[in-house]
Amino acid sequence: MSKFIRSCHLHFAGPLQGKEEAVKMNYLLIWSGTDGQDIADTFVFANNGEKTLENPFIKFEAYVKPRSNISVARYELLLCHQQPDEAADAYLISISRG
């Protein structure tokens, strides 16, 4: 997602510089494709529905961010075992990284 955001910011700072916010929003929706447009239609904006350019990026990131699954995390933790030659610090780091 960060590559997409970086690419959008480059377009907005380059060829689309000086364009109105609404035009930039339309480009963002075009680049996100039909699935992205459907997702964007579900977004609720504060401030009387005011859509600034940063709001959709935050909403898209929140939408695509992986959610944690406690049951899966507990199962993966049960499968982890410290090797005989593995230091305790290295074992704790490997567990925390998942």
C-alpha positions as CSV (number, residue, x, y, z in Angstrom):
1,M,0.0,0.0,0.0
2,S,2.8,2.4,0.8
3,K,4.2,2.0,-2.8
4,F,0.7,3.0,-4.1
5,I,0.6,6.0,-1.8
6,R,4.1,7.1,-2.8
7,S,3.2,6.8,-6.5
8,C,0.0,8.8,-6.0
9,H,1.9,11.6,-4.1
10,L,4.5,11.7,-7.0
11,H,1.7,12.2,-9.5
12,F,0.0,14.8,-7.3
13,A,3.3,16.7,-6.9
14,G,4.2,16.4,-10.6
15,P,1.7,16.5,-13.5
16,L,-1.3,17.1,-11.2
17,Q,0.3,19.9,-9.2
18,G,-2.0,22.9,-9.0
19,K,-5.1,20.9,-9.8
20,E,-8.2,21.1,-7.5
21,E,-8.6,18.6,-4.6
22,A,-11.7,17.1,-6.3
23,V,-9.7,16.4,-9.5
24,K,-7.0,14.6,-7.5
25,M,-9.6,12.6,-5.6
26,N,-11.1,11.5,-8.9
27,Y,-7.7,10.4,-10.1
28,L,-7.2,8.5,-6.9
29,L,-10.4,6.6,-7.4
30,I,-9.6,5.9,-11.1
31,W,-6.2,4.4,-10.1
32,S,-7.7,2.3,-7.3
33,G,-9.9,0.4,-9.8
34,T,-13.5,-0.7,-9.5
35,D,-12.8,-2.7,-6.3
36,G,-11.1,0.3,-4.8
37,Q,-14.0,2.5,-5.8
38,D,-16.5,0.1,-4.2
39,I,-14.4,0.2,-1.0
40,A,-14.2,4.0,-1.1
41,D,-18.0,4.2,-1.4
42,T,-18.3,2.6,2.1
43,F,-16.0,5.2,3.8
44,V,-17.6,7.6,6.2
45,F,-15.9,11.0,6.5
46,A,-16.0,13.3,9.5
47,N,-16.3,17.1,9.2
48,N,-19.6,17.1,7.3
49,G,-18.3,14.6,4.7
50,E,-15.3,16.7,3.7
51,K,-13.0,14.6,1.6
52,T,-9.4,15.8,1.8
53,L,-6.7,13.9,0.0
54,E,-5.2,12.4,3.1
55,N,-8.5,10.9,4.4
56,P,-8.9,8.2,1.7
57,F,-5.2,7.1,2.1
58,I,-5.8,6.6,5.9
59,K,-9.1,4.8,5.3
60,F,-7.6,2.5,2.5
61,E,-4.7,1.6,4.8
62,A,-7.0,0.8,7.7
63,Y,-9.1,-1.3,5.3
64,V,-6.3,-3.4,3.9
65,K,-4.2,-3.7,7.1
66,P,-4.2,-7.3,8.3
67,R,-6.2,-8.0,11.4
68,S,-4.8,-10.2,14.1
69,N,-6.3,-13.6,14.7
70,I,-5.8,-14.6,18.4
71,S,-6.6,-18.3,17.8
72,V,-4.0,-18.6,15.0
73,A,-1.4,-16.7,17.0
74,R,-1.9,-19.0,20.0
75,Y,-1.6,-22.1,17.7
76,E,1.6,-20.7,16.1
77,L,3.0,-20.0,19.6
78,L,2.3,-23.6,20.7
79,L,4.3,-24.8,17.7
80,C,7.4,-22.8,18.6
81,H,10.1,-24.6,20.5
82,Q,13.4,-23.3,21.6
83,Q,16.3,-25.2,20.0
84,P,19.0,-26.6,22.3
85,D,21.7,-24.4,20.9
86,E,19.4,-21.3,20.6
87,A,20.0,-18.4,23.0
88,A,17.0,-17.3,25.0
89,D,17.1,-13.8,23.5
90,A,17.1,-15.2,20.0
91,Y,14.2,-17.4,20.9
92,L,12.1,-14.5,22.3
93,I,12.9,-12.4,19.2
94,S,11.8,-15.2,16.9
95,I,8.5,-15.6,18.8
96,S,7.8,-11.9,18.8
97,R,8.3,-11.7,15.0
98,G,5.9,-14.5,14.4
